[in-house]
């Protein structure tokens, strides 16, 4: 006869914080609450509610190992993780029964995994990435000791394919590893996977690898009418997509997907945890897969499409409002990154904005409402007034 589990019992008395430390937490919460509405420069959707999952924070959960192979550690959410990556794989047009993936701690881990697979396949390969690539990629290349060459960017932020072609021609004897941006950090530009594959064909390059960093745009392009080439059908060998960006999550997370035949070549079995060592991390977050599962199930594809549609509308609204104040602004097709001249320091002290050199941007996710955009545009225009008087 089955024995009912004993109810989980917490200690009778739990330690409490001293009043001064409790006050510090209260102050942090108040500070975050004040800042959140002005968080417009980073791609983190804040319109979410995960309170139904708070009960799972009482467990020491851990998703160690391959989500498809099981683990000796039973307090895991592997079943939910598998559903999450399967949904992402479907949106990325991964080959049926020919893909593998897992939930990461964010875009950097996803990019690290894609480049790790590429390096294991082509140890002598050279990685090519554009000058608009996220800063973390240069760090990953150093950590993994991958030979690399930076390719020029076009003015719009996309990879200069003419420069790529000439550089590949010079190094035709070495397998290329292309790090492609599907939505650059600052300008939202997408590198053209179809054109990159065409260059491979024209130069008779048989061995090559393309990793696509689709951190934000990987959840936009599945829901637009004419997406840029970005997925497995378009030539990607691995793809990294963030979960805390467009879907929205309080903890950084994402999904990495790769062709199964390539992943199988690097898998190792670890007896201690009873799992395949196919991921970057050992212990892995078991809560973020639950959050992504909850978000995907509660929204459905229709809800995700609605977020994309709303975000694109907000982007156009932001461009119109900025232009109404005499501030030039623009965006790429299918991008919610609105680019404008670098704002004055006074504006960046009040608003959370990501500047780089002579530009800045806002990301119009649903929490960046019309009212927020109106306030931002008005503050931007006001901040320019003293600067204009100082520089007649």
Secondary structure as UniProt FT lines:
FT   HELIX           19..36
FT   TURN            37..38
FT   HELIX           51..58
FT   TURN            67..69
FT   HELIX           78..91
FT   TURN            92..93
FT   TURN            96..97
FT   STRAND          99..104
FT   HELIX           107..121
FT   TURN            123..124
FT   STRAND          126..130
FT   TURN            131..132
FT   HELIX           135..143
FT   TURN            144..145
FT   STRAND          147..151
FT   TURN            155..156
FT   HELIX           161..170
FT   TURN            171..173
FT   STRAND          176..182
FT   TURN            185..187
FT   HELIX           193..202
FT   TURN            203..204
FT   STRAND          208..213
FT   TURN            215..216
FT   HELIX           217..219
FT   HELIX           221..223
FT   HELIX           232..234
FT   STRAND          238..242
FT   HELIX           244..248
FT   STRAND          254..259
FT   HELIX           260..264
FT   TURN            265..266
FT   STRAND          269..270
FT   TURN            271..274
FT   STRAND          275..276
FT   HELIX           287..324
FT   TURN            325..326
FT   STRAND          329..330
FT   TURN            333..334
FT   STRAND          337..341
FT   HELIX           345..350
FT   TURN            357..358
FT   STRAND          359..363
FT   TURN            366..367
FT   HELIX           370..390
//
